[in-house]
Amino acid sequence: MDVNNVVEKLVWEHLDSVMAQKPDMCRCARCQADVVALALNHLKPRYAVSPMGYAITRAEIMEQAFLVNVLVAIAQGVEQVYRNPHHDEVT
Ligand SMILES: [Zn+2]
């Protein structure tokens, strides 16, 4: 069974709308992944296993206005990647 970080799902879901606020931001896969990683470093993970557990954890997160923190963390990640993108690195 998979263990999922509900916060990670939330970050991916809102990535587009936050990046849309910075029109000249690079949207390549590397930059998007970097933004998500930076955002998640600032957020407390919440893990869930079953679909039911996922729904409950998610409802709890919404109730705590956790979404605002998520959006702020994504915006900070966008700003950081915008100034210092890593997509030219040889991997
Ligand atoms: Zn890029």
PDB file of the backbone (N, CA, C, O) and the ligand in Angstrom, with CONECT records:
HET     ZN  A 101       1
ATOM      1  N   MET A   1       0.838  -1.210   0.000  1.00  0.00           N
ATOM      2  CA  MET A   1       0.000   0.000   0.000  1.00  0.00           C
ATOM      3  C   MET A   1       0.864   1.248   0.000  1.00  0.00           C
ATOM      4  O   MET A   1       1.946   1.280   0.586  1.00  0.00           O
ATOM      5  N   ASP A   2       0.368   2.255  -0.659  1.00  0.00           N
ATOM      6  CA  ASP A   2       1.124   3.498  -0.744  1.00  0.00           C
ATOM      7  C   ASP A   2       0.836   4.403   0.451  1.00  0.00           C
ATOM      8  O   ASP A   2      -0.296   4.513   0.923  1.00  0.00           O
ATOM      9  N   VAL A   3       1.897   5.042   0.918  1.00  0.00           N
ATOM     10  CA  VAL A   3       1.736   6.085   1.924  1.00  0.00           C
ATOM     11  C   VAL A   3       1.912   7.422   1.215  1.00  0.00           C
ATOM     12  O   VAL A   3       2.940   7.673   0.587  1.00  0.00           O
ATOM     13  N   ASN A   4       0.915   8.262   1.321  1.00  0.00           N
ATOM     14  CA  ASN A   4       0.963   9.535   0.603  1.00  0.00           C
ATOM     15  C   ASN A   4       1.003  10.726   1.550  1.00  0.00           C
ATOM     16  O   ASN A   4       0.320  10.755   2.574  1.00  0.00           O
ATOM     17  N   ASN A   5       1.815  11.698   1.183  1.00  0.00           N
ATOM     18  CA  ASN A   5       1.818  12.964   1.899  1.00  0.00           C
ATOM     19  C   ASN A   5       0.697  13.830   1.314  1.00  0.00           C
ATOM     20  O   ASN A   5       0.788  14.305   0.182  1.00  0.00           O
ATOM     21  N   VAL A   6      -0.344  14.020   2.098  1.00  0.00           N
ATOM     22  CA  VAL A   6      -1.508  14.782   1.623  1.00  0.00           C
ATOM     23  C   VAL A   6      -1.104  16.217   1.264  1.00  0.00           C
ATOM     24  O   VAL A   6      -1.657  16.816   0.342  1.00  0.00           O
ATOM     25  N   VAL A   7      -0.132  16.755   2.006  1.00  0.00           N
ATOM     26  CA  VAL A   7       0.317  18.128   1.756  1.00  0.00           C
ATOM     27  C   VAL A   7       0.986  18.227   0.383  1.00  0.00           C
ATOM     28  O   VAL A   7       0.853  19.236  -0.310  1.00  0.00           O
ATOM     29  N   GLU A   8       1.708  17.167  -0.003  1.00  0.00           N
ATOM     30  CA  GLU A   8       2.357  17.174  -1.313  1.00  0.00           C
ATOM     31  C   GLU A   8       1.306  17.247  -2.434  1.00  0.00           C
ATOM     32  O   GLU A   8       1.466  17.987  -3.405  1.00  0.00           O
ATOM     33  N   LYS A   9       0.236  16.468  -2.276  1.00  0.00           N
ATOM     34  CA  LYS A   9      -0.853  16.516  -3.264  1.00  0.00           C
ATOM     35  C   LYS A   9      -1.439  17.921  -3.360  1.00  0.00           C
ATOM     36  O   LYS A   9      -1.720  18.426  -4.447  1.00  0.00           O
ATOM     37  N   LEU A  10      -1.612  18.530  -2.208  1.00  0.00           N
ATOM     38  CA  LEU A  10      -2.164  19.883  -2.127  1.00  0.00           C
ATOM     39  C   LEU A  10      -1.255  20.886  -2.850  1.00  0.00           C
ATOM     40  O   LEU A  10      -1.731  21.766  -3.567  1.00  0.00           O
ATOM     41  N   VAL A  11       0.047  20.740  -2.652  1.00  0.00           N
ATOM     42  CA  VAL A  11       1.007  21.647  -3.291  1.00  0.00           C
ATOM     43  C   VAL A  11       0.940  21.506  -4.811  1.00  0.00           C
ATOM     44  O   VAL A  11       0.911  22.505  -5.529  1.00  0.00           O
ATOM     45  N   TRP A  12       0.915  20.252  -5.303  1.00  0.00           N
ATOM     46  CA  TRP A  12       0.841  20.042  -6.755  1.00  0.00           C
ATOM     47  C   TRP A  12      -0.458  20.616  -7.318  1.00  0.00           C
ATOM     48  O   TRP A  12      -0.466  21.181  -8.412  1.00  0.00           O
ATOM     49  N   GLU A  13      -1.555  20.473  -6.571  1.00  0.00           N
ATOM     50  CA  GLU A  13      -2.857  20.965  -7.040  1.00  0.00           C
ATOM     51  C   GLU A  13      -2.877  22.485  -7.207  1.00  0.00           C
ATOM     52  O   GLU A  13      -3.560  23.004  -8.090  1.00  0.00           O
ATOM     53  N   HIS A  14      -2.135  23.193  -6.366  1.00  0.00           N
ATOM     54  CA  HIS A  14      -2.187  24.656  -6.394  1.00  0.00           C
ATOM     55  C   HIS A  14      -0.983  25.281  -7.077  1.00  0.00           C
ATOM     56  O   HIS A  14      -0.862  26.504  -7.147  1.00  0.00           O
ATOM     57  N   LEU A  15      -0.089  24.431  -7.581  1.00  0.00           N
ATOM     58  CA  LEU A  15       1.135  24.940  -8.196  1.00  0.00           C
ATOM     59  C   LEU A  15       0.834  25.859  -9.382  1.00  0.00           C
ATOM     60  O   LEU A  15       1.400  26.947  -9.488  1.00  0.00           O
ATOM     61  N   ASP A  16      -0.053  25.421 -10.266  1.00  0.00           N
ATOM     62  CA  ASP A  16      -0.367  26.194 -11.473  1.00  0.00           C
ATOM     63  C   ASP A  16      -0.900  27.583 -11.152  1.00  0.00           C
ATOM     64  O   ASP A  16      -0.461  28.574 -11.735  1.00  0.00           O
ATOM     65  N   SER A  17      -1.848  27.650 -10.220  1.00  0.00           N
ATOM     66  CA  SER A  17      -2.469  28.939  -9.920  1.00  0.00           C
ATOM     67  C   SER A  17      -1.482  29.908  -9.284  1.00  0.00           C
ATOM     68  O   SER A  17      -1.553  31.113  -9.525  1.00  0.00           O
ATOM     69  N   VAL A  18      -0.559  29.389  -8.470  1.00  0.00           N
ATOM     70  CA  VAL A  18       0.441  30.281  -7.863  1.00  0.00           C
ATOM     71  C   VAL A  18       1.459  30.720  -8.912  1.00  0.00           C
ATOM     72  O   VAL A  18       1.857  31.884  -8.940  1.00  0.00           O
ATOM     73  N   MET A  19       1.886  29.789  -9.781  1.00  0.00           N
ATOM     74  CA  MET A  19       2.867  30.133 -10.819  1.00  0.00           C
ATOM     75  C   MET A  19       2.273  31.110 -11.833  1.00  0.00           C
ATOM     76  O   MET A  19       3.002  31.882 -12.456  1.00  0.00           O
ATOM     77  N   ALA A  20       0.944  31.074 -11.997  1.00  0.00           N
ATOM     78  CA  ALA A  20       0.273  31.973 -12.939  1.00  0.00           C
ATOM     79  C   ALA A  20       0.427  33.433 -12.523  1.00  0.00           C
ATOM     80  O   ALA A  20       0.308  34.343 -13.344  1.00  0.00           O
ATOM     81  N   GLN A  21       0.696  33.641 -11.228  1.00  0.00           N
ATOM     82  CA  GLN A  21       0.882  35.013 -10.738  1.00  0.00           C
ATOM     83  C   GLN A  21       2.250  35.570 -11.129  1.00  0.00           C
ATOM     84  O   GLN A  21       2.522  36.757 -10.950  1.00  0.00           O
ATOM     85  N   LYS A  22       3.107  34.700 -11.663  1.00  0.00           N
ATOM     86  CA  LYS A  22       4.416  35.145 -12.142  1.00  0.00           C
ATOM     87  C   LYS A  22       4.557  34.698 -13.598  1.00  0.00           C
ATOM     88  O   LYS A  22       5.118  33.640 -13.883  1.00  0.00           O
ATOM     89  N   PRO A  23       4.035  35.526 -14.521  1.00  0.00           N
ATOM     90  CA  PRO A  23       3.892  35.109 -15.924  1.00  0.00           C
ATOM     91  C   PRO A  23       5.210  34.731 -16.611  1.00  0.00           C
ATOM     92  O   PRO A  23       5.211  33.861 -17.481  1.00  0.00           O
ATOM     93  N   ASP A  24       6.326  35.361 -16.243  1.00  0.00           N
ATOM     94  CA  ASP A  24       7.583  35.037 -16.917  1.00  0.00           C
ATOM     95  C   ASP A  24       8.374  33.950 -16.189  1.00  0.00           C
ATOM     96  O   ASP A  24       9.545  33.716 -16.488  1.00  0.00           O
ATOM     97  N   MET A  25       7.721  33.292 -15.232  1.00  0.00           N
ATOM     98  CA  MET A  25       8.338  32.175 -14.518  1.00  0.00           C
ATOM     99  C   MET A  25       8.495  30.972 -15.454  1.00  0.00           C
ATOM    100  O   MET A  25       7.577  30.653 -16.209  1.00  0.00           O
ATOM    101  N   CYS A  26       9.650  30.306 -15.406  1.00  0.00           N
ATOM    102  CA  CYS A  26       9.865  29.098 -16.204  1.00  0.00           C
ATOM    103  C   CYS A  26       8.950  27.982 -15.679  1.00  0.00           C
ATOM    104  O   CYS A  26       8.802  27.803 -14.471  1.00  0.00           O
ATOM    105  N   ARG A  27       8.343  27.239 -16.609  1.00  0.00           N
ATOM    106  CA  ARG A  27       7.415  26.171 -16.209  1.00  0.00           C
ATOM    107  C   ARG A  27       7.899  24.788 -16.617  1.00  0.00           C
ATOM    108  O   ARG A  27       7.091  23.873 -16.774  1.00  0.00           O
ATOM    109  N   CYS A  28       9.191  24.624 -16.788  1.00  0.00           N
ATOM    110  CA  CYS A  28       9.690  23.304 -17.157  1.00  0.00           C
ATOM    111  C   CYS A  28       9.536  22.348 -15.966  1.00  0.00           C
ATOM    112  O   CYS A  28       9.338  22.784 -14.831  1.00  0.00           O
ATOM    113  N   ALA A  29       9.629  21.056 -16.236  1.00  0.00           N
ATOM    114  CA  ALA A  29       9.393  20.036 -15.200  1.00  0.00           C
ATOM    115  C   ALA A  29      10.344  20.209 -14.027  1.00  0.00           C
ATOM    116  O   ALA A  29       9.957  20.012 -12.876  1.00  0.00           O
ATOM    117  N   ARG A  30      11.603  20.580 -14.319  1.00  0.00           N
ATOM    118  CA  ARG A  30      12.597  20.731 -13.253  1.00  0.00           C
ATOM    119  C   ARG A  30      12.241  21.884 -12.324  1.00  0.00           C
ATOM    120  O   ARG A  30      12.307  21.751 -11.102  1.00  0.00           O
ATOM    121  N   CYS A  31      11.861  23.021 -12.915  1.00  0.00           N
ATOM    122  CA  CYS A  31      11.524  24.187 -12.092  1.00  0.00           C
ATOM    123  C   CYS A  31      10.274  23.928 -11.260  1.00  0.00           C
ATOM    124  O   CYS A  31      10.200  24.333 -10.100  1.00  0.00           O
ATOM    125  N   GLN A  32       9.287  23.250 -11.854  1.00  0.00           N
ATOM    126  CA  GLN A  32       8.072  22.927 -11.107  1.00  0.00           C
ATOM    127  C   GLN A  32       8.396  22.014  -9.930  1.00  0.00           C
ATOM    128  O   GLN A  32       7.899  22.218  -8.822  1.00  0.00           O
ATOM    129  N   ALA A  33       9.236  21.003 -10.176  1.00  0.00           N
ATOM    130  CA  ALA A  33       9.607  20.075  -9.109  1.00  0.00           C
ATOM    131  C   ALA A  33      10.408  20.795  -8.023  1.00  0.00           C
ATOM    132  O   ALA A  33      10.245  20.508  -6.838  1.00  0.00           O
ATOM    133  N   ASP A  34      11.278  21.736  -8.428  1.00  0.00           N
ATOM    134  CA  ASP A  34      12.062  22.504  -7.451  1.00  0.00           C
ATOM    135  C   ASP A  34      11.151  23.344  -6.556  1.00  0.00           C
ATOM    136  O   ASP A  34      11.364  23.427  -5.347  1.00  0.00           O
ATOM    137  N   VAL A  35      10.132  23.968  -7.161  1.00  0.00           N
ATOM    138  CA  VAL A  35       9.186  24.781  -6.386  1.00  0.00           C
ATOM    139  C   VAL A  35       8.462  23.902  -5.371  1.00  0.00           C
ATOM    140  O   VAL A  35       8.316  24.281  -4.209  1.00  0.00           O
ATOM    141  N   VAL A  36       8.009  22.728  -5.812  1.00  0.00           N
ATOM    142  CA  VAL A  36       7.289  21.815  -4.915  1.00  0.00           C
ATOM    143  C   VAL A  36       8.210  21.379  -3.767  1.00  0.00           C
ATOM    144  O   VAL A  36       7.791  21.363  -2.609  1.00  0.00           O
ATOM    145  N   ALA A  37       9.454  21.028  -4.084  1.00  0.00           N
ATOM    146  CA  ALA A  37      10.399  20.578  -3.050  1.00  0.00           C
ATOM    147  C   ALA A  37      10.663  21.686  -2.035  1.00  0.00           C
ATOM    148  O   ALA A  37      10.694  21.434  -0.830  1.00  0.00           O
ATOM    149  N   LEU A  38      10.854  22.913  -2.519  1.00  0.00           N
ATOM    150  CA  LEU A  38      11.108  24.039  -1.611  1.00  0.00           C
ATOM    151  C   LEU A  38       9.894  24.304  -0.728  1.00  0.00           C
ATOM    152  O   LEU A  38      10.029  24.542   0.473  1.00  0.00           O
ATOM    153  N   ALA A  39       8.707  24.260  -1.333  1.00  0.00           N
ATOM    154  CA  ALA A  39       7.482  24.490  -0.563  1.00  0.00           C
ATOM    155  C   ALA A  39       7.329  23.432   0.521  1.00  0.00           C
ATOM    156  O   ALA A  39       7.007  23.748   1.667  1.00  0.00           O
ATOM    157  N   LEU A  40       7.563  22.165   0.150  1.00  0.00           N
ATOM    158  CA  LEU A  40       7.381  21.065   1.105  1.00  0.00           C
ATOM    159  C   LEU A  40       8.389  21.132   2.246  1.00  0.00           C
ATOM    160  O   LEU A  40       8.105  20.663   3.348  1.00  0.00           O
ATOM    161  N   ASN A  41       9.558  21.707   1.997  1.00  0.00           N
ATOM    162  CA  ASN A  41      10.551  21.854   3.061  1.00  0.00           C
ATOM    163  C   ASN A  41      10.069  22.799   4.152  1.00  0.00           C
ATOM    164  O   ASN A  41      10.550  22.750   5.284  1.00  0.00           O
ATOM    165  N   HIS A  42       9.107  23.667   3.804  1.00  0.00           N
ATOM    166  CA  HIS A  42       8.589  24.633   4.774  1.00  0.00           C
ATOM    167  C   HIS A  42       7.279  24.182   5.407  1.00  0.00           C
ATOM    168  O   HIS A  42       6.730  24.869   6.269  1.00  0.00           O
ATOM    169  N   LEU A  43       6.780  23.023   4.976  1.00  0.00           N
ATOM    170  CA  LEU A  43       5.471  22.589   5.454  1.00  0.00           C
ATOM    171  C   LEU A  43       5.581  21.268   6.209  1.00  0.00           C
ATOM    172  O   LEU A  43       6.397  20.411   5.869  1.00  0.00           O
ATOM    173  N   LYS A  44       4.756  21.117   7.227  1.00  0.00           N
ATOM    174  CA  LYS A  44       4.713  19.878   7.990  1.00  0.00           C
ATOM    175  C   LYS A  44       3.981  18.821   7.164  1.00  0.00           C
ATOM    176  O   LYS A  44       2.843  19.050   6.756  1.00  0.00           O
ATOM    177  N   PRO A  45       4.604  17.671   6.910  1.00  0.00           N
ATOM    178  CA  PRO A  45       3.920  16.635   6.123  1.00  0.00           C
ATOM    179  C   PRO A  45       2.786  15.987   6.908  1.00  0.00           C
ATOM    180  O   PRO A  45       2.861  15.867   8.131  1.00  0.00           O
ATOM    181  N   ARG A  46       1.740  15.570   6.205  1.00  0.00           N
ATOM    182  CA  ARG A  46       0.639  14.820   6.818  1.00  0.00           C
ATOM    183  C   ARG A  46       0.427  13.585   5.962  1.00  0.00           C
ATOM    184  O   ARG A  46      -0.001  13.688   4.812  1.00  0.00           O
ATOM    185  N   TYR A  47       0.725  12.420   6.516  1.00  0.00           N
ATOM    186  CA  TYR A  47       0.659  11.193   5.737  1.00  0.00           C
ATOM    187  C   TYR A  47      -0.663  10.461   5.942  1.00  0.00           C
ATOM    188  O   TYR A  47      -1.241  10.472   7.029  1.00  0.00           O
ATOM    189  N   ALA A  48      -1.125   9.825   4.867  1.00  0.00           N
ATOM    190  CA  ALA A  48      -2.346   9.034   4.928  1.00  0.00           C
ATOM    191  C   ALA A  48      -2.167   7.798   4.060  1.00  0.00           C
ATOM    192  O   ALA A  48      -1.420   7.823   3.082  1.00  0.00           O
ATOM    193  N   VAL A  49      -2.852   6.721   4.417  1.00  0.00           N
ATOM    194  CA  VAL A  49      -2.729   5.472   3.664  1.00  0.00           C
ATOM    195  C   VAL A  49      -3.979   5.193   2.837  1.00  0.00           C
ATOM    196  O   VAL A  49      -3.933   5.277   1.609  1.00  0.00           O
ATOM    197  N   SER A  50      -5.076   4.867   3.474  1.00  0.00           N
ATOM    198  CA  SER A  50      -6.280   4.485   2.746  1.00  0.00           C
ATOM    199  C   SER A  50      -6.966   5.720   2.163  1.00  0.00           C
ATOM    200  O   SER A  50      -6.718   6.836   2.621  1.00  0.00           O
ATOM    201  N   PRO A  51      -7.829   5.531   1.154  1.00  0.00           N
ATOM    202  CA  PRO A  51      -8.594   6.664   0.624  1.00  0.00           C
ATOM    203  C   PRO A  51      -9.397   7.360   1.719  1.00  0.00           C
ATOM    204  O   PRO A  51      -9.542   8.582   1.694  1.00  0.00           O
ATOM    205  N   MET A  52      -9.922   6.598   2.678  1.00  0.00           N
ATOM    206  CA  MET A  52     -10.702   7.198   3.765  1.00  0.00           C
ATOM    207  C   MET A  52      -9.812   8.053   4.656  1.00  0.00           C
ATOM    208  O   MET A  52     -10.177   9.167   5.032  1.00  0.00           O
ATOM    209  N   GLY A  53      -8.649   7.523   4.987  1.00  0.00           N
ATOM    210  CA  GLY A  53      -7.705   8.278   5.803  1.00  0.00           C
ATOM    211  C   GLY A  53      -7.275   9.545   5.096  1.00  0.00           C
ATOM    212  O   GLY A  53      -7.071  10.590   5.713  1.00  0.00           O
ATOM    213  N   TYR A  54      -7.145   9.427   3.794  1.00  0.00           N
ATOM    214  CA  TYR A  54      -6.754  10.574   2.981  1.00  0.00           C
ATOM    215  C   TYR A  54      -7.808  11.666   3.073  1.00  0.00           C
ATOM    216  O   TYR A  54      -7.483  12.839   3.251  1.00  0.00           O
ATOM    217  N   ALA A  55      -9.099  11.265   2.948  1.00  0.00           N
ATOM    218  CA  ALA A  55     -10.201  12.228   2.997  1.00  0.00           C
ATOM    219  C   ALA A  55     -10.266  12.926   4.352  1.00  0.00           C
ATOM    220  O   ALA A  55     -10.474  14.137   4.432  1.00  0.00           O
ATOM    221  N   ILE A  56     -10.084  12.141   5.420  1.00  0.00           N
ATOM    222  CA  ILE A  56     -10.172  12.710   6.766  1.00  0.00           C
ATOM    223  C   ILE A  56      -9.027  13.697   7.004  1.00  0.00           C
ATOM    224  O   ILE A  56      -9.248  14.809   7.485  1.00  0.00           O
ATOM    225  N   THR A  57      -7.804  13.283   6.664  1.00  0.00           N
ATOM    226  CA  THR A  57      -6.656  14.147   6.863  1.00  0.00           C
ATOM    227  C   THR A  57      -6.817  15.431   6.072  1.00  0.00           C
ATOM    228  O   THR A  57      -6.475  16.515   6.545  1.00  0.00           O
ATOM    229  N   ARG A  58      -7.341  15.298   4.868  1.00  0.00           N
ATOM    230  CA  ARG A  58      -7.525  16.437   3.988  1.00  0.00           C
ATOM    231  C   ARG A  58      -8.554  17.421   4.555  1.00  0.00           C
ATOM    232  O   ARG A  58      -8.343  18.633   4.525  1.00  0.00           O
ATOM    233  N   ALA A  59      -9.661  16.892   5.068  1.00  0.00           N
ATOM    234  CA  ALA A  59     -10.696  17.737   5.666  1.00  0.00           C
ATOM    235  C   ALA A  59     -10.130  18.495   6.859  1.00  0.00           C
ATOM    236  O   ALA A  59     -10.428  19.671   7.068  1.00  0.00           O
ATOM    237  N   GLU A  60      -9.314  17.800   7.629  1.00  0.00           N
ATOM    238  CA  GLU A  60      -8.676  18.391   8.810  1.00  0.00           C
ATOM    239  C   GLU A  60      -7.764  19.550   8.398  1.00  0.00           C
ATOM    240  O   GLU A  60      -7.751  20.607   9.028  1.00  0.00           O
ATOM    241  N   ILE A  61      -7.008  19.326   7.332  1.00  0.00           N
ATOM    242  CA  ILE A  61      -6.097  20.353   6.835  1.00  0.00           C
ATOM    243  C   ILE A  61      -6.872  21.586   6.380  1.00  0.00           C
ATOM    244  O   ILE A  61      -6.476  22.715   6.669  1.00  0.00           O
ATOM    245  N   MET A  62      -7.989  21.365   5.659  1.00  0.00           N
ATOM    246  CA  MET A  62      -8.794  22.475   5.169  1.00  0.00           C
ATOM    247  C   MET A  62      -9.351  23.296   6.331  1.00  0.00           C
ATOM    248  O   MET A  62      -9.364  24.526   6.301  1.00  0.00           O
ATOM    249  N   GLU A  63      -9.814  22.572   7.360  1.00  0.00           N
ATOM    250  CA  GLU A  63     -10.409  23.208   8.522  1.00  0.00           C
ATOM    251  C   GLU A  63      -9.417  24.128   9.219  1.00  0.00           C
ATOM    252  O   GLU A  63      -9.789  25.190   9.718  1.00  0.00           O
ATOM    253  N   GLN A  64      -8.179  23.725   9.251  1.00  0.00           N
ATOM    254  CA  GLN A  64      -7.149  24.499   9.950  1.00  0.00           C
ATOM    255  C   GLN A  64      -6.598  25.649   9.107  1.00  0.00           C
ATOM    256  O   GLN A  64      -5.583  26.256   9.452  1.00  0.00           O
ATOM    257  N   ALA A  65      -7.280  25.938   8.000  1.00  0.00           N
ATOM    258  CA  ALA A  65      -6.814  27.002   7.106  1.00  0.00           C
ATOM    259  C   ALA A  65      -5.360  26.752   6.703  1.00  0.00           C
ATOM    260  O   ALA A  65      -4.586  27.683   6.481  1.00  0.00           O
ATOM    261  N   PHE A  66      -5.023  25.487   6.619  1.00  0.00           N
ATOM    262  CA  PHE A  66      -3.670  25.081   6.264  1.00  0.00           C
ATOM    263  C   PHE A  66      -3.318  25.534   4.851  1.00  0.00           C
ATOM    264  O   PHE A  66      -2.155  25.745   4.509  1.00  0.00           O
ATOM    265  N   LEU A  67      -4.370  25.676   4.041  1.00  0.00           N
ATOM    266  CA  LEU A  67      -4.190  26.037   2.637  1.00  0.00           C
ATOM    267  C   LEU A  67      -3.421  27.351   2.477  1.00  0.00           C
ATOM    268  O   LEU A  67      -2.611  27.499   1.563  1.00  0.00           O
ATOM    269  N   VAL A  68      -3.685  28.298   3.375  1.00  0.00           N
ATOM    270  CA  VAL A  68      -2.998  29.597   3.296  1.00  0.00           C
ATOM    271  C   VAL A  68      -1.489  29.399   3.437  1.00  0.00           C
ATOM    272  O   VAL A  68      -0.703  29.991   2.697  1.00  0.00           O
ATOM    273  N   ASN A  69      -1.096  28.561   4.392  1.00  0.00           N
ATOM    274  CA  ASN A  69       0.327  28.270   4.583  1.00  0.00           C
ATOM    275  C   ASN A  69       0.921  27.615   3.343  1.00  0.00           C
ATOM    276  O   ASN A  69       2.050  27.905   2.947  1.00  0.00           O
ATOM    277  N   VAL A  70       0.128  26.716   2.733  1.00  0.00           N
ATOM    278  CA  VAL A  70       0.586  26.014   1.528  1.00  0.00           C
ATOM    279  C   VAL A  70       0.832  27.020   0.404  1.00  0.00           C
ATOM    280  O   VAL A  70       1.860  26.967  -0.271  1.00  0.00           O
ATOM    281  N   LEU A  71      -0.115  27.933   0.210  1.00  0.00           N
ATOM    282  CA  LEU A  71       0.003  28.916  -0.863  1.00  0.00           C
ATOM    283  C   LEU A  71       1.199  29.840  -0.636  1.00  0.00           C
ATOM    284  O   LEU A  71       1.901  30.191  -1.584  1.00  0.00           O
ATOM    285  N   VAL A  72       1.429  30.230   0.606  1.00  0.00           N
ATOM    286  CA  VAL A  72       2.573  31.088   0.927  1.00  0.00           C
ATOM    287  C   VAL A  72       3.880  30.346   0.648  1.00  0.00           C
ATOM    288  O   VAL A  72       4.815  30.918   0.087  1.00  0.00           O
ATOM    289  N   ALA A  73       3.940  29.082   1.039  1.00  0.00           N
ATOM    290  CA  ALA A  73       5.150  28.275   0.827  1.00  0.00           C
ATOM    291  C   ALA A  73       5.433  28.102  -0.668  1.00  0.00           C
ATOM    292  O   ALA A  73       6.586  28.160  -1.095  1.00  0.00           O
ATOM    293  N   ILE A  74       4.379  27.890  -1.462  1.00  0.00           N
ATOM    294  CA  ILE A  74       4.560  27.752  -2.912  1.00  0.00           C
ATOM    295  C   ILE A  74       5.082  29.075  -3.487  1.00  0.00           C
ATOM    296  O   ILE A  74       6.007  29.083  -4.300  1.00  0.00           O
ATOM    297  N   ALA A  75       4.483  30.190  -3.059  1.00  0.00           N
ATOM    298  CA  ALA A  75       4.896  31.507  -3.560  1.00  0.00           C
ATOM    299  C   ALA A  75       6.367  31.776  -3.246  1.00  0.00           C
ATOM    300  O   ALA A  75       7.084  32.353  -4.063  1.00  0.00           O
ATOM    301  N   GLN A  76       6.815  31.357  -2.059  1.00  0.00           N
ATOM    302  CA  GLN A  76       8.223  31.527  -1.682  1.00  0.00           C
ATOM    303  C   GLN A  76       9.123  30.664  -2.560  1.00  0.00           C
ATOM    304  O   GLN A  76      10.201  31.089  -2.975  1.00  0.00           O
ATOM    305  N   GLY A  77       8.659  29.435  -2.838  1.00  0.00           N
ATOM    306  CA  GLY A  77       9.411  28.532  -3.705  1.00  0.00           C
ATOM    307  C   GLY A  77       9.523  29.096  -5.116  1.00  0.00           C
ATOM    308  O   GLY A  77      10.588  29.046  -5.731  1.00  0.00           O
ATOM    309  N   VAL A  78       8.410  29.636  -5.626  1.00  0.00           N
ATOM    310  CA  VAL A  78       8.393  30.238  -6.959  1.00  0.00           C
ATOM    311  C   VAL A  78       9.423  31.370  -7.030  1.00  0.00           C
ATOM    312  O   VAL A  78      10.193  31.463  -7.986  1.00  0.00           O
ATOM    313  N   GLU A  79       9.425  32.216  -6.017  1.00  0.00           N
ATOM    314  CA  GLU A  79      10.335  33.361  -5.968  1.00  0.00           C
ATOM    315  C   GLU A  79      11.795  32.896  -5.997  1.00  0.00           C
ATOM    316  O   GLU A  79      12.629  33.467  -6.699  1.00  0.00           O
ATOM    317  N   GLN A  80      12.081  31.853  -5.225  1.00  0.00           N
ATOM    318  CA  GLN A  80      13.448  31.347  -5.122  1.00  0.00           C
ATOM    319  C   GLN A  80      13.922  30.708  -6.437  1.00  0.00           C
ATOM    320  O   GLN A  80      15.047  30.942  -6.877  1.00  0.00           O
ATOM    321  N   VAL A  81      13.055  29.903  -7.053  1.00  0.00           N
ATOM    322  CA  VAL A  81      13.407  29.235  -8.315  1.00  0.00           C
ATOM    323  C   VAL A  81      13.495  30.264  -9.442  1.00  0.00           C
ATOM    324  O   VAL A  81      14.326  30.144 -10.342  1.00  0.00           O
ATOM    325  N   TYR A  82      12.629  31.272  -9.380  1.00  0.00           N
ATOM    326  CA  TYR A  82      12.634  32.336 -10.382  1.00  0.00           C
ATOM    327  C   TYR A  82      13.995  33.043 -10.390  1.00  0.00           C
ATOM    328  O   TYR A  82      14.536  33.343 -11.455  1.00  0.00           O
ATOM    329  N   ARG A  83      14.534  33.301  -9.219  1.00  0.00           N
ATOM    330  CA  ARG A  83      15.808  34.005  -9.101  1.00  0.00           C
ATOM    331  C   ARG A  83      16.982  33.085  -9.380  1.00  0.00           C
ATOM    332  O   ARG A  83      18.022  33.535  -9.859  1.00  0.00           O
ATOM    333  N   ASN A  84      16.825  31.786  -9.081  1.00  0.00           N
ATOM    334  CA  ASN A  84      17.956  30.871  -9.176  1.00  0.00           C
ATOM    335  C   ASN A  84      17.507  29.502  -9.721  1.00  0.00           C
ATOM    336  O   ASN A  84      17.482  28.514  -8.987  1.00  0.00           O
ATOM    337  N   PRO A  85      17.151  29.455 -11.032  1.00  0.00           N
ATOM    338  CA  PRO A  85      16.667  28.191 -11.602  1.00  0.00           C
ATOM    339  C   PRO A  85      17.790  27.159 -11.762  1.00  0.00           C
ATOM    340  O   PRO A  85      18.950  27.516 -11.972  1.00  0.00           O
ATOM    341  N   HIS A  86      17.426  25.870 -11.660  1.00  0.00           N
ATOM    342  CA  HIS A  86      18.429  24.797 -11.756  1.00  0.00           C
ATOM    343  C   HIS A  86      18.290  23.976 -13.032  1.00  0.00           C
ATOM    344  O   HIS A  86      18.931  22.935 -13.174  1.00  0.00           O
ATOM    345  N   HIS A  87      17.447  24.442 -13.970  1.00  0.00           N
ATOM    346  CA  HIS A  87      17.148  23.602 -15.145  1.00  0.00           C
ATOM    347  C   HIS A  87      18.308  23.481 -16.124  1.00  0.00           C
ATOM    348  O   HIS A  87      18.238  22.670 -17.048  1.00  0.00           O
ATOM    349  N   ASP A  88      19.363  24.254 -15.953  1.00  0.00           N
ATOM    350  CA  ASP A  88      20.517  24.142 -16.851  1.00  0.00           C
ATOM    351  C   ASP A  88      21.572  23.172 -16.329  1.00  0.00           C
ATOM    352  O   ASP A  88      22.558  22.885 -17.008  1.00  0.00           O
ATOM    353  N   GLU A  89      21.350  22.668 -15.106  1.00  0.00           N
ATOM    354  CA  GLU A  89      22.309  21.733 -14.532  1.00  0.00           C
ATOM    355  C   GLU A  89      22.298  20.409 -15.275  1.00  0.00           C
ATOM    356  O   GLU A  89      21.243  19.922 -15.680  1.00  0.00           O
ATOM    357  N   VAL A  90      23.467  19.838 -15.448  1.00  0.00           N
ATOM    358  CA  VAL A  90      23.564  18.495 -16.041  1.00  0.00           C
ATOM    359  C   VAL A  90      23.283  17.482 -14.947  1.00  0.00           C
ATOM    360  O   VAL A  90      23.944  17.476 -13.908  1.00  0.00           O
ATOM    361  N   THR A  91      22.300  16.627 -15.183  1.00  0.00           N
ATOM    362  CA  THR A  91      21.942  15.666 -14.140  1.00  0.00           C
ATOM    363  C   THR A  91      22.448  14.276 -14.468  1.00  0.00           C
ATOM    364  O   THR A  91      22.233  13.343 -13.695  1.00  0.00           O
TER     365      THR A  91
HETATM  366 ZN    ZN A 101      12.968  25.682 -15.846  1.00  0.00          ZN2+
END
